């Protein structure tokens, strides 16, 4: 069966429905959700139930849209106060770390393919291109795994990993595009020209991302729309505009949307709850669509020919290239323990991004590009299985895991950012009621308001004469600023 205008909605809904149901079962066994989406696509594809999808250009376009949304949402969830202590580490890992991984892996691919086949199957530049497509950790996979497993980490590792995974795609993308241009033109590799191109893309991406981030915050807070549901749609249009304009100016669109997301997420924003809910749902939808599309694109039987070489390259990246790049980049930071460095080395997840980047050589008609695509896909599967399924176990083994901090309150109530207060829920104990069991008898500090009481499944409106019981939960509103003393 092939996709047509008549059946695409039905087939697409069946694929998404099946993916979500399977992911619910797989989550209990610690299988990464995104890996399951990929496998569902393969199951329904040409070697499975027979759905025909072979358009690398369509897959690339879907991936571009999905990554823009994923990186923007990841940026919105990144807090300045969290990443400030690890900013230098994250930037080094996302730039120098990607470069070191590319060089080491490229050299290994060149020599291992020559040894395996008896002659250099892949030229040096093609080997480096293959390595470049796989050199970044996947933001979708890292964000999804750390948050779905409710994992917090010691030594400020979580913001470092999220910053690295969210910001290293631009470096891998630029290396991939630069190497494709060199191979396609038949010219020699000029390091200074590539370095200049990288600097231009970083500069343009940073400037446009910053400008659109500031503009988005200004516009959302000042425009007066008749329906609050229009605000996240307006913001989404700005995300796509940021990516497109940056690309037209020869900058890096992925870096731009990530920076825009950081600025929007760390500013006071009207209708934040509606925007967050919309963007989170859209991110999950596009993650599912992206992984399903890539699963449909591959022909699994073609990977049988590259299993051995794929295993060798994948294990080299996991055991050698990633640890060497991490330890080299984190060498100046003496406050990080060896256990922390080992864990960062292990969280070198490959996901949809390398597969999307592998479509660029295919569309550029680089010689051997289909071989490259199959190798990248196989190594992505290997990484998600070996690393993705063991992240929580490795964190516990290295004694780096922490319980996740509680977010929000049990009442599901939120306040607008304009109100300089915070909400907190409090469970009453017998000691708290020793002086009296009425709200009026409790010593409530000035500037504190009890808004709601939850008793079992019942919600009660408080008043001073209400009798309270041990186990009651109080929703309390507190002033952020210390009230002036009188």
PyMOL commands that set and color helices and strands:
alter all, ss='L'
color gray80, all
select helices_A, chain A and resi 8-28+33-44+56-76+80-117+124-133+139-148+157-167+169-185+191-222+229-248+253-265+272-297+300-329+338-346+352-363+369-388+391-397+439-441
alter helices_A, ss='H'
color red, helices_A
select strands_A, chain A and resi 151-153+401-403+421-427+448-455+458-460+473-479
alter strands_A, ss='S'
color yellow, strands_A
deselect
rebuild
show_as cartoon
